[in-house]
Structures are given as structure tokens and as C-alpha cells.
Amino acid sequence: MVQTLWAIGLAVAFACVPAFTARAADPCTAFVGARLIPVGQPEIAAGTLLIRGGTIAAVGPVDAVSIPADATRVDAGGLVIMPGLVDTHSHVGGGQGGDASGPVQPDVRILDSINVHDVGFRKCLAGGLTTLNIMPGSGHLASGQTVYVKLRKAATIDDILYRDAGGRPLGGLKMANGTNSQRDPPFPGTRGKAAAIVRQKFVKAIAYRDKLAKAGGDTEKLPDRDLELEALVDVLEKRKIVHHHCHRADDIITVLRLREEFGFEAVLHHVSEAWKVAPEIARAGVGCSVIVLDSPGGKIEAADFSLVTGAVLEEAGVPCAIHTDDPVTDSRLFLRTAALAVRAGMTRGKALEALTLAGAKMLGLHDRIGSLEVGKDADLVVLSGDPLSTHTKVLQTYVQGQKVFDRDDPEDRLFAVGGFGASRDQRAESCCNGPTKVGAMR
């Protein structure tokens, strides 16, 4: 029940542009004989996946799907096909959020600083990722607005944005607590002061919202425009969800306390100590985006990090996604993180959901992506074997029916396996130190 209500709430908050509606004249492709992993439904040992235009037209056992005469047949026998992977927390593209001028900067938009030509996006596709939530770093209490992107071929950031029905880019607000934001004034020096600063900002946002409502559209009565407070009003009105960095149990509870006080929606990210307070998270009805492998590590709050977090959250009924925090975990290793969660007790089904449908729900995009269902975007990954096997390779990645990665293509293969030039022009933002150049040989 917690998961159902939570998912419905996000669907209302993030009503987005519907998927493209396929027409009879659109190109049709049939993948025949593959082992299909729809996610949320039983696996199909030998199935057919039919794509018409950019959407899924049919999915089922081979003998249950009629293949149109105009379809291009692809023999997928011996291969595995699953939905495109959804990363709820990534820093690819070298984007930067807030600067050193203050601890709360919700007016900053990460989309204004993302380089879509950064080859980190090519590595995402080599790992089977098709949708990302690209975040500012976590060195601020609020470091800026995140952006949800679909990894189509792009010349500009506008080519990959998810947008709402009004054409506005979809995303949330990145917030953080713990030691990342603790430094010299005007930044907080303690956890208590950090919470006080956030609380005061939301109080100001409430007053700003009330002034807007009282003005009733009268330009003579409207307060001066304040971009910081506008962004926080979007949070208060649940037009944007808070993606909140937190590790320690006490920091997790602080987020839940602030959420209860001001009524905003949140996803808890990282949650190294969520296994200590799983019942409290479940009662709050909040989802978690977990980093399974906190590498290279070194963060003081991650001292009690445990691989069992996903299993404990699952047992408690907490919606759970997995993320890369790329460059913390390389996007090409995303499938392996789910395998580690299963090794520590998470069920196979929930681990695969954590890579796909659970993340789609947290972004409010599950009507379009996250599972192989008729009418959804044809975002999919073709694998050489089981997704949780370390021997498995991503062979192809499709976004809305278009092939965007092919391991047999020499250039794509370079980004999959590495070598000279595989990291050219790649920059990735670490949590609180700004972007760093990735070594040319990585």
C-alpha cells in the first residue's frame, strides 16, 4: 500500500508529455526468440518483442505474437532483452550547480551547464542506460535543480530533455545534509545549523507563495520575482520532488522530519545507514535511491555502509532504486551493482526493478519507461546473457526504437571496453569539489 500510494503521488506531481503514438506506416521491427525480461511481469523464455515507430507494439511468447508482413525480423535467439536502464542519480556531462556564494541555491539549473557531447554519455549507453536524472553535486544544502534526460542522439541539451505537458523541462531539486555542506560561513558548521537554514528558507518560500496568491495576478501587488523562492514554491506545491543526499541514520530522519513539517515529496539518495531506520522510512512512505557500491569511498558518513541495505528496504516495503552516482560507480557497471544487491539478500525481481521500473516511478516517468509494455517507449537493452552475470555484455541499446549503441561498431566498442580516446572530453563532477577531467586512458 505504501508503494502504491507513493507511486500515484509522483504520477500526479510529474504528469509528462505522453509517449509517441505509433502509426501503421511507421517502421516495424520484431525481435524474435529472445528471452524477455519485461520487469514487473514473469520472464518469457522465448518471446517476441514488436516495435512500431518509437513504441512497443507487442510483447509475448513467440507463438502468441503476430508479426506484421512489413516488419523487419531480427533473430534474437539466445539473447536477453530487458527495458532500458534508469539511473536516478548521475553526474555525467560535466555539469555544475551552486557555487561558493551560499549554501542554498535552488535557482541554479544543472541543464544550463551540461555538455551533451561529453563522451560519458556514450559510456552510459554502453552500460545499457537510457534515462538519467542528472544532478548537481552535494556540497550545498540545495545545490540546484536536476534534469531528467533520455539518451537520444543530441546536438544540444534540448534534444534529450523530458518535458511536461507545458513544455517545461522535468527535474527535481537536489538537496543534501551531513558533512558535505559543513564549512566556513555562510555555510553551516553543524548539522543543527544546516537544518535551521533549510527550515528558514522554506518559511520564506511559504510567505512568498502567500504573497503571490494574495496578489491574484495583479501586477501592482505581485512581489518582486525571486528565482530561489520560486523553485522552493515548486517544491512546496509538489511540482518538483526533492532528491536528497543523506547517509547517516540521523540525517535520514532529519530529512523525514523536514518533509513532514513542510509537506514536500522526497526521494532519499545513497542512504548508507537506511538499514538502521527502515521501518521509519517505510512509515513515511518515501522511496530510496541506493548506491550499492560506494566506490572509491572515503566519505565519513559511509562508515556503516552495508550491501544488505536493498534487502532490508525490500523487506520493510520501501520502494528502492539503484543508482550509479557516476563517476562514483562507472555507468558501464550498473548491472553488476544489482547483482551485488542480490548477493546480499535482495530478491532478483526487486533488484531488476531497482534498475528500471522503480527508478522510473521515482522520476514520475513510469507511464513511458521502466518495463516492456505495449504503448511504452521502445527503450531496451539487448544482452548476451543474464543481466546479473558478470560474464554478460551489453550488445545493443535502443532508445525509442533507434539503435544508439552497438558493441559490434568499433567506435561504440571503444566506449564499452576502454582504451586510448575512450575518455576524451569527459568531465564528471565529484560531490563537492567541482568537475574533474577523466584520464584519457580510462
One Martini backbone bead per residue (centre of mass of N, CA, C, O) as a GRO file, in nm:
protein
  442
    1MET     BB    1   0.057   0.062  -0.021
    2VAL     BB    2   0.289   0.257  -0.002
    3GLN     BB    3   0.383   0.226  -0.298
    4THR     BB    4   0.121   0.306  -0.440
    5LEU     BB    5   0.083   0.593  -0.323
    6TRP     BB    6   0.359   0.700  -0.406
    7ALA     BB    7   0.328   0.663  -0.716
    8ILE     BB    8   0.075   0.835  -0.751
    9GLY     BB    9   0.193   1.102  -0.650
   10LEU     BB   10   0.409   1.126  -0.878
   11ALA     BB   11   0.221   1.122  -1.119
   12VAL     BB   12   0.090   1.394  -1.047
   13ALA     BB   13   0.353   1.571  -1.029
   14PHE     BB   14   0.464   1.430  -1.334
   15ALA     BB   15   0.306   1.515  -1.577
   16CYS     BB   16   0.372   1.408  -1.903
   17VAL     BB   17   0.455   1.360  -2.203
   18PRO     BB   18   0.350   1.151  -2.408
   19ALA     BB   19   0.392   0.905  -2.595
   20PHE     BB   20   0.446   0.803  -2.893
   21THR     BB   21   0.226   0.740  -3.160
   22ALA     BB   22   0.179   0.487  -3.348
   23ARG     BB   23   0.186   0.398  -3.691
   24ALA     BB   24   0.134   0.192  -3.956
   25ALA     BB   25   0.379   0.338  -4.127
   26ASP     BB   26   0.577   0.263  -3.936
   27PRO     BB   27   0.839   0.115  -3.845
   28CYS     BB   28   0.912  -0.242  -3.810
   29THR     BB   29   1.020  -0.456  -3.531
   30ALA     BB   30   1.130  -0.803  -3.473
   31PHE     BB   31   1.207  -0.979  -3.185
   32VAL     BB   32   1.312  -1.320  -3.205
   33GLY     BB   33   1.360  -1.556  -2.931
   34ALA     BB   34   1.390  -1.408  -2.679
   35ARG     BB   35   1.468  -1.331  -2.363
   36LEU     BB   36   1.223  -1.184  -2.158
   37ILE     BB   37   1.234  -0.882  -1.940
   38PRO     BB   38   0.981  -0.681  -1.842
   39VAL     BB   39   0.911  -0.615  -1.561
   40GLY     BB   40   0.664  -0.710  -1.327
   41GLN     BB   41   0.684  -0.970  -1.501
   42PRO     BB   42   0.717  -1.252  -1.634
   43GLU     BB   43   0.926  -1.431  -1.789
   44ILE     BB   44   1.034  -1.505  -2.134
   45ALA     BB   45   1.199  -1.752  -2.283
   46ALA     BB   46   1.036  -1.717  -2.578
   47GLY     BB   47   1.017  -1.417  -2.757
   48THR     BB   48   0.832  -1.123  -2.873
   49LEU     BB   49   0.938  -0.799  -2.993
   50LEU     BB   50   0.739  -0.519  -3.087
   51ILE     BB   51   0.817  -0.243  -3.306
   52ARG     BB   52   0.656   0.082  -3.350
   53GLY     BB   53   0.855   0.297  -3.401
   54GLY     BB   54   0.890   0.421  -3.058
   55THR     BB   55   0.713   0.165  -2.975
   56ILE     BB   56   0.540  -0.079  -2.811
   57ALA     BB   57   0.327  -0.331  -2.967
   58ALA     BB   58   0.458  -0.611  -2.856
   59VAL     BB   59   0.445  -0.886  -2.599
   60GLY     BB   60   0.560  -1.232  -2.613
   61PRO     BB   61   0.527  -1.518  -2.712
   62VAL     BB   62   0.596  -1.641  -3.014
   63ASP     BB   63   0.294  -1.781  -3.051
   64ALA     BB   64   0.141  -1.482  -2.962
   65VAL     BB   65   0.283  -1.313  -3.199
   66SER     BB   66   0.205  -1.109  -3.460
   67ILE     BB   67   0.375  -1.057  -3.763
   68PRO     BB   68   0.413  -0.831  -3.975
   69ALA     BB   69   0.492  -0.800  -4.309
   70ASP     BB   70   0.674  -0.520  -4.259
   71ALA     BB   71   0.871  -0.654  -4.082
   72THR     BB   72   1.174  -0.664  -3.916
   73ARG     BB   73   1.366  -0.941  -3.862
   74VAL     BB   74   1.513  -1.057  -3.548
   75ASP     BB   75   1.743  -1.281  -3.440
   76ALA     BB   76   1.729  -1.350  -3.069
   77GLY     BB   77   1.853  -1.605  -3.011
   78GLY     BB   78   2.015  -1.623  -2.690
   79LEU     BB   79   1.897  -1.361  -2.591
   80VAL     BB   80   1.854  -1.057  -2.397
   81ILE     BB   81   1.562  -0.858  -2.300
   82MET     BB   82   1.536  -0.525  -2.164
   83PRO     BB   83   1.497  -0.252  -2.022
   84GLY     BB   84   1.596   0.041  -1.995
   85LEU     BB   85   1.803   0.205  -1.793
   86VAL     BB   86   1.765   0.375  -1.468
   87ASP     BB   87   1.919   0.675  -1.348
   88THR     BB   88   1.869   0.861  -1.044
   89HIS     BB   89   2.207   0.923  -1.026
   90SER     BB   90   2.394   1.169  -1.202
   91HIS     BB   91   2.720   1.338  -1.346
   92VAL     BB   92   2.708   1.366  -1.629
   93GLY     BB   93   2.851   1.633  -1.842
   94GLY     BB   94   2.997   1.844  -1.633
   95GLY     BB   95   2.809   1.966  -1.438
   96GLN     BB   96   2.707   2.263  -1.251
   97GLY     BB   97   2.610   2.425  -0.972
   98GLY     BB   98   2.668   2.560  -0.712
   99ASP     BB   99   2.845   2.787  -0.529
  100ALA     BB  100   3.026   2.978  -0.272
  101SER     BB  101   2.790   3.199  -0.192
  102GLY     BB  102   2.600   2.954  -0.083
  103PRO     BB  103   2.391   2.686   0.058
  104VAL     BB  104   2.126   2.807  -0.109
  105GLN     BB  105   2.053   2.711  -0.473
  106PRO     BB  106   1.757   2.659  -0.640
  107ASP     BB  107   1.799   2.836  -0.913
  108VAL     BB  108   1.981   2.634  -1.020
  109ARG     BB  109   2.066   2.480  -1.343
  110ILE     BB  110   2.207   2.203  -1.480
  111LEU     BB  111   2.126   2.241  -1.787
  112ASP     BB  112   2.326   2.503  -1.818
  113SER     BB  113   2.605   2.280  -1.789
  114ILE     BB  114   2.566   2.065  -2.014
  115ASN     BB  115   2.755   1.827  -2.209
  116VAL     BB  116   2.642   1.629  -2.473
  117HIS     BB  117   2.950   1.557  -2.586
  118ASP     BB  118   3.012   1.388  -2.366
  119VAL     BB  119   3.138   1.059  -2.337
  120GLY     BB  120   2.971   0.960  -2.093
  121PHE     BB  121   2.716   0.894  -2.262
  122ARG     BB  122   2.840   0.653  -2.415
  123LYS     BB  123   2.882   0.479  -2.158
  124CYS     BB  124   2.592   0.455  -2.080
  125LEU     BB  125   2.503   0.298  -2.334
  126ALA     BB  126   2.712   0.064  -2.282
  127GLY     BB  127   2.532   0.000  -2.003
  128GLY     BB  128   2.204   0.052  -2.082
  129LEU     BB  129   2.138   0.346  -2.059
  130THR     BB  130   1.840   0.584  -2.111
  131THR     BB  131   1.793   0.719  -1.819
  132LEU     BB  132   1.840   1.037  -1.644
  133ASN     BB  133   1.944   1.193  -1.334
  134ILE     BB  134   2.083   1.503  -1.333
  135MET     BB  135   2.317   1.632  -1.096
  136PRO     BB  136   2.422   1.807  -0.868
  137GLY     BB  137   2.596   1.843  -0.614
  138SER     BB  138   2.659   1.798  -0.232
  139GLY     BB  139   2.784   2.095  -0.113
  140HIS     BB  140   2.478   2.160  -0.050
  141LEU     BB  141   2.164   2.202   0.063
  142ALA     BB  142   2.117   2.353  -0.227
  143SER     BB  143   2.240   2.304  -0.570
  144GLY     BB  144   1.982   2.240  -0.750
  145GLN     BB  145   1.846   2.149  -1.054
  146THR     BB  146   1.738   1.886  -1.206
  147VAL     BB  147   1.754   1.643  -1.489
  148TYR     BB  148   1.565   1.473  -1.732
  149VAL     BB  149   1.698   1.215  -1.953
  150LYS     BB  150   1.715   1.105  -2.293
  151LEU     BB  151   1.949   0.903  -2.490
  152ARG     BB  152   1.966   1.062  -2.741
  153LYS     BB  153   2.060   1.204  -3.006
  154ALA     BB  154   2.277   1.506  -2.975
  155ALA     BB  155   2.339   1.868  -2.989
  156THR     BB  156   2.154   1.935  -2.742
  157ILE     BB  157   1.988   1.939  -2.447
  158ASP     BB  158   1.699   1.959  -2.580
  159ASP     BB  159   1.710   1.663  -2.718
  160ILE     BB  160   1.689   1.506  -2.403
  161LEU     BB  161   1.441   1.609  -2.277
  162TYR     BB  162   1.210   1.609  -2.043
  163ARG     BB  163   0.861   1.700  -2.060
  164ASP     BB  164   0.594   1.864  -2.003
  165ALA     BB  165   0.287   1.969  -2.118
  166GLY     BB  166   0.427   2.277  -2.127
  167GLY     BB  167   0.754   2.226  -2.199
  168ARG     BB  168   0.897   2.169  -1.939
  169PRO     BB  169   1.150   2.072  -1.771
  170LEU     BB  170   1.235   1.788  -1.605
  171GLY     BB  171   1.266   1.783  -1.239
  172GLY     BB  172   1.443   1.852  -0.950
  173LEU     BB  173   1.581   1.884  -0.614
  174LYS     BB  174   1.891   1.932  -0.477
  175MET     BB  175   1.983   1.786  -0.167
  176ALA     BB  176   2.167   1.819   0.156
  177ASN     BB  177   2.358   1.650   0.412
  178GLY     BB  178   2.596   1.668   0.643
  179THR     BB  179   2.939   1.723   0.567
  180ASN     BB  180   2.942   1.858   0.283
  181SER     BB  181   2.819   2.155   0.392
  182GLN     BB  182   3.057   2.182   0.595
  183ARG     BB  183   3.173   2.516   0.667
  184ASP     BB  184   3.229   2.814   0.620
  185PRO     BB  185   3.095   3.096   0.621
  186PRO     BB  186   2.764   3.061   0.511
  187PHE     BB  187   2.805   2.788   0.604
  188PRO     BB  188   2.759   2.526   0.789
  189GLY     BB  189   2.895   2.366   1.100
  190THR     BB  190   2.625   2.204   1.151
  191ARG     BB  191   2.346   2.013   1.157
  192GLY     BB  192   2.157   2.212   1.300
  193LYS     BB  193   2.212   2.455   1.112
  194ALA     BB  194   2.128   2.327   0.850
  195ALA     BB  195   1.827   2.289   0.925
  196ALA     BB  196   1.771   2.589   0.987
  197ILE     BB  197   1.822   2.702   0.704
  198VAL     BB  198   1.607   2.537   0.558
  199ARG     BB  199   1.367   2.627   0.725
  200GLN     BB  200   1.386   2.930   0.661
  201LYS     BB  201   1.349   2.907   0.353
  202PHE     BB  202   1.063   2.780   0.364
  203VAL     BB  203   0.928   3.013   0.513
  204LYS     BB  204   0.980   3.218   0.284
  205ALA     BB  205   0.828   3.059   0.064
  206ILE     BB  206   0.550   3.073   0.194
  207ALA     BB  207   0.528   3.383   0.193
  208TYR     BB  208   0.558   3.408  -0.114
  209ARG     BB  209   0.315   3.238  -0.192
  210ASP     BB  210   0.105   3.418  -0.042
  211LYS     BB  211   0.156   3.674  -0.210
  212LEU     BB  212   0.078   3.558  -0.482
  213ALA     BB  213  -0.213   3.482  -0.404
  214LYS     BB  214  -0.304   3.768  -0.310
  215ALA     BB  215  -0.256   3.913  -0.589
  216GLY     BB  216  -0.408   3.760  -0.827
  217GLY     BB  217  -0.223   3.885  -1.083
  218ASP     BB  218  -0.149   4.159  -0.979
  219THR     BB  219   0.116   4.355  -1.070
  220GLU     BB  220   0.102   4.563  -0.826
  221LYS     BB  221   0.115   4.314  -0.594
  222LEU     BB  222   0.354   4.178  -0.675
  223PRO     BB  223   0.632   4.046  -0.604
  224ASP     BB  224   0.936   4.018  -0.641
  225ARG     BB  225   1.127   3.829  -0.818
  226ASP     BB  226   1.226   3.487  -0.694
  227LEU     BB  227   1.403   3.215  -0.786
  228GLU     BB  228   1.445   3.063  -0.525
  229LEU     BB  229   1.145   3.068  -0.425
  230GLU     BB  230   1.017   2.943  -0.672
  231ALA     BB  231   1.150   2.664  -0.640
  232LEU     BB  232   1.029   2.610  -0.353
  233VAL     BB  233   0.735   2.626  -0.441
  234ASP     BB  234   0.747   2.381  -0.626
  235VAL     BB  235   0.796   2.193  -0.387
  236LEU     BB  236   0.547   2.262  -0.212
  237GLU     BB  237   0.353   2.193  -0.478
  238LYS     BB  238   0.478   1.928  -0.621
  239ARG     BB  239   0.644   1.993  -0.897
  240LYS     BB  240   0.891   1.912  -0.715
  241ILE     BB  241   1.131   1.692  -0.622
  242VAL     BB  242   1.332   1.571  -0.368
  243HIS     BB  243   1.683   1.506  -0.392
  244HIS     BB  244   1.833   1.343  -0.108
  245HIS     BB  245   2.122   1.363   0.046
  246CYS     BB  246   2.205   1.069   0.253
  247HIS     BB  247   2.339   0.855   0.519
  248ARG     BB  248   2.273   0.884   0.799
  249ALA     BB  249   2.026   0.821   1.015
  250ASP     BB  250   1.990   1.114   1.124
  251ASP     BB  251   1.969   1.245   0.841
  252ILE     BB  252   1.721   1.093   0.747
  253ILE     BB  253   1.530   1.195   0.974
  254THR     BB  254   1.554   1.494   0.905
  255VAL     BB  255   1.419   1.478   0.632
  256LEU     BB  256   1.148   1.364   0.735
  257ARG     BB  257   1.086   1.605   0.916
  258LEU     BB  258   1.082   1.827   0.695
  259ARG     BB  259   0.869   1.695   0.522
  260GLU     BB  260   0.643   1.702   0.734
  261GLU     BB  261   0.646   2.011   0.785
  262PHE     BB  262   0.626   2.100   0.448
  263GLY     BB  263   0.512   1.869   0.234
  264PHE     BB  264   0.721   1.731   0.071
  265GLU     BB  265   0.877   1.550  -0.172
  266ALA     BB  266   1.088   1.241  -0.158
  267VAL     BB  267   1.421   1.120  -0.222
  268LEU     BB  268   1.652   0.896  -0.100
  269HIS     BB  269   2.007   0.922  -0.110
  270HIS     BB  270   2.213   0.634  -0.056
  271VAL     BB  271   2.160   0.535   0.244
  272SER     BB  272   2.379   0.373   0.427
  273GLU     BB  273   2.169   0.366   0.706
  274ALA     BB  274   1.880   0.245   0.636
  275TRP     BB  275   1.893  -0.030   0.796
  276LYS     BB  276   1.832   0.126   1.078
  277VAL     BB  277   1.543   0.290   0.947
  278ALA     BB  278   1.324   0.138   0.774
  279PRO     BB  279   1.049   0.176   0.926
  280GLU     BB  280   1.049   0.488   0.906
  281ILE     BB  281   1.049   0.504   0.600
  282ALA     BB  282   0.791   0.344   0.552
  283ARG     BB  283   0.597   0.533   0.712
  284ALA     BB  284   0.659   0.781   0.514
  285GLY     BB  285   0.659   0.686   0.203
  286VAL     BB  286   0.962   0.663   0.105
  287GLY     BB  287   1.204   0.660  -0.126
  288CYS     BB  288   1.503   0.483  -0.250
  289SER     BB  289   1.840   0.567  -0.359
  290VAL     BB  290   2.091   0.335  -0.413
  291ILE     BB  291   2.426   0.271  -0.326
  292VAL     BB  292   2.599  -0.025  -0.350
  293LEU     BB  293   2.886   0.108  -0.448
  294ASP     BB  294   3.112   0.302  -0.253
  295SER     BB  295   3.304   0.417  -0.506
  296PRO     BB  296   3.595   0.502  -0.347
  297GLY     BB  297   3.508   0.643  -0.105
  298GLY     BB  298   3.572   0.812   0.224
  299LYS     BB  299   3.306   0.868   0.355
  300ILE     BB  300   3.213   0.909   0.676
  301GLU     BB  301   2.902   0.821   0.651
  302ALA     BB  302   2.999   0.523   0.519
  303ALA     BB  303   3.098   0.336   0.755
  304ASP     BB  304   2.793   0.171   0.764
  305PHE     BB  305   2.794   0.040   0.512
  306SER     BB  306   2.564  -0.188   0.326
  307LEU     BB  307   2.457  -0.446   0.114
  308VAL     BB  308   2.168  -0.492   0.272
  309THR     BB  309   1.982  -0.250   0.216
  310GLY     BB  310   1.794  -0.353  -0.009
  311ALA     BB  311   1.677  -0.592   0.154
  312VAL     BB  312   1.564  -0.429   0.394
  313LEU     BB  313   1.377  -0.244   0.229
  314GLU     BB  314   1.211  -0.465   0.102
  315GLU     BB  315   1.104  -0.590   0.369
  316ALA     BB  316   0.969  -0.298   0.452
  317GLY     BB  317   0.841  -0.163   0.174
  318VAL     BB  318   1.056   0.002   0.018
  319PRO     BB  319   1.121   0.187  -0.232
  320CYS     BB  320   1.384   0.073  -0.473
  321ALA     BB  321   1.672   0.206  -0.605
  322ILE     BB  322   1.948   0.232  -0.836
  323HIS     BB  323   2.273   0.390  -0.851
  324THR     BB  324   2.583   0.545  -0.955
  325ASP     BB  325   2.713   0.839  -0.929
  326ASP     BB  326   2.849   0.929  -1.168
  327PRO     BB  327   3.184   0.843  -1.099
  328VAL     BB  328   3.165   0.640  -0.866
  329THR     BB  329   3.000   0.464  -1.071
  330ASP     BB  330   3.022   0.312  -1.349
  331SER     BB  331   2.784   0.281  -1.593
  332ARG     BB  332   2.899  -0.003  -1.706
  333LEU     BB  333   2.827  -0.134  -1.392
  334PHE     BB  334   2.522  -0.140  -1.317
  335LEU     BB  335   2.440  -0.441  -1.316
  336ARG     BB  336   2.637  -0.531  -1.085
  337THR     BB  337   2.499  -0.389  -0.847
  338ALA     BB  338   2.253  -0.575  -0.843
  339ALA     BB  339   2.409  -0.835  -0.787
  340LEU     BB  340   2.505  -0.748  -0.506
  341ALA     BB  341   2.223  -0.720  -0.382
  342VAL     BB  342   2.150  -1.020  -0.417
  343ARG     BB  343   2.385  -1.138  -0.255
  344ALA     BB  344   2.256  -0.969   0.011
  345GLY     BB  345   1.912  -1.048  -0.039
  346MET     BB  346   1.790  -0.951  -0.280
  347THR     BB  347   1.570  -0.984  -0.506
  348ARG     BB  348   1.564  -1.021  -0.834
  349GLY     BB  349   1.312  -0.857  -0.909
  350LYS     BB  350   1.386  -0.597  -0.740
  351ALA     BB  351   1.660  -0.543  -0.871
  352LEU     BB  352   1.550  -0.496  -1.160
  353GLU     BB  353   1.361  -0.268  -1.076
  354ALA     BB  354   1.593  -0.080  -0.962
  355LEU     BB  355   1.695  -0.032  -1.276
  356THR     BB  356   1.391   0.073  -1.367
  357LEU     BB  357   1.086   0.109  -1.250
  358ALA     BB  358   1.154   0.247  -0.982
  359GLY     BB  359   1.296   0.490  -1.110
  360ALA     BB  360   1.060   0.582  -1.287
  361LYS     BB  361   0.876   0.650  -1.046
  362MET     BB  362   1.065   0.865  -0.910
  363LEU     BB  363   1.031   1.044  -1.192
  364GLY     BB  364   0.738   1.006  -1.323
  365LEU     BB  365   0.789   0.779  -1.594
  366HIS     BB  366   0.616   0.495  -1.592
  367ASP     BB  367   0.432   0.550  -1.854
  368ARG     BB  368   0.707   0.513  -2.052
  369ILE     BB  369   0.903   0.351  -1.854
  370GLY     BB  370   1.068   0.036  -1.711
  371SER     BB  371   0.905  -0.147  -1.927
  372LEU     BB  372   0.763  -0.414  -2.119
  373GLU     BB  373   0.509  -0.232  -2.278
  374VAL     BB  374   0.241  -0.144  -2.425
  375GLY     BB  375   0.311   0.200  -2.529
  376LYS     BB  376   0.592   0.219  -2.468
  377ASP     BB  377   0.894   0.295  -2.490
  378ALA     BB  378   1.166   0.175  -2.703
  379ASP     BB  379   1.350   0.093  -2.440
  380LEU     BB  380   1.648  -0.112  -2.479
  381VAL     BB  381   1.829  -0.421  -2.397
  382VAL     BB  382   2.092  -0.616  -2.533
  383LEU     BB  383   2.199  -0.938  -2.424
  384SER     BB  384   2.417  -1.217  -2.380
  385GLY     BB  385   2.275  -1.248  -2.089
  386ASP     BB  386   2.245  -1.235  -1.779
  387PRO     BB  387   2.222  -0.940  -1.594
  388LEU     BB  388   2.375  -1.083  -1.322
  389SER     BB  389   2.621  -1.140  -1.493
  390THR     BB  390   2.966  -1.086  -1.536
  391HIS     BB  391   2.963  -1.206  -1.844
  392THR     BB  392   2.782  -0.993  -1.940
  393LYS     BB  393   2.682  -0.809  -2.237
  394VAL     BB  394   2.633  -0.522  -2.404
  395LEU     BB  395   2.518  -0.504  -2.737
  396GLN     BB  396   2.248  -0.321  -2.722
  397THR     BB  397   2.091   0.009  -2.766
  398TYR     BB  398   1.762   0.154  -2.722
  399VAL     BB  399   1.580   0.454  -2.838
  400GLN     BB  400   1.286   0.468  -2.957
  401GLY     BB  401   1.394   0.231  -3.170
  402GLN     BB  402   1.690   0.338  -3.163
  403LYS     BB  403   2.010   0.282  -3.234
  404VAL     BB  404   2.284   0.383  -2.989
  405PHE     BB  405   2.419   0.088  -2.953
  406ASP     BB  406   2.711  -0.113  -3.080
  407ARG     BB  407   2.951  -0.344  -3.020
  408ASP     BB  408   3.030  -0.390  -3.333
  409ASP     BB  409   3.111  -0.107  -3.321
  410PRO     BB  410   3.415   0.028  -3.287
  411GLU     BB  411   3.340   0.289  -3.137
  412ASP     BB  412   3.150   0.173  -2.925
  413ARG     BB  413   3.352  -0.034  -2.812
  414LEU     BB  414   3.545   0.168  -2.687
  415PHE     BB  415   3.332   0.263  -2.466
  416ALA     BB  416   3.306  -0.025  -2.336
  417VAL     BB  417   3.639  -0.108  -2.294
  418GLY     BB  418   3.838   0.098  -2.379
  419GLY     BB  419   4.101   0.328  -2.429
  420PHE     BB  420   4.222   0.527  -2.645
  421GLY     BB  421   3.977   0.794  -2.626
  422ALA     BB  422   3.735   0.706  -2.426
  423SER     BB  423   3.783   1.002  -2.246
  424ARG     BB  424   3.728   1.223  -2.422
  425ASP     BB  425   3.589   1.506  -2.294
  426GLN     BB  426   3.567   1.408  -1.994
  427ARG     BB  427   3.340   1.508  -1.731
  428ALA     BB  428   3.314   1.501  -1.365
  429GLU     BB  429   3.127   1.544  -1.079
  430SER     BB  430   3.198   1.583  -0.775
  431CYS     BB  431   3.027   1.646  -0.494
  432CYS     BB  432   3.236   1.919  -0.384
  433ASN     BB  433   3.484   1.985  -0.627
  434GLY     BB  434   3.390   1.956  -0.894
  435PRO     BB  435   3.519   1.914  -1.192
  436THR     BB  436   3.681   1.639  -1.365
  437LYS     BB  437   3.924   1.496  -1.544
  438VAL     BB  438   3.937   1.226  -1.737
  439GLY     BB  439   4.136   0.997  -1.822
  440ALA     BB  440   4.241   0.904  -2.142
  441MET     BB  441   4.271   0.578  -2.050
  442ARG     BB  442   3.992   0.493  -1.906
   0.00000   0.00000   0.00000
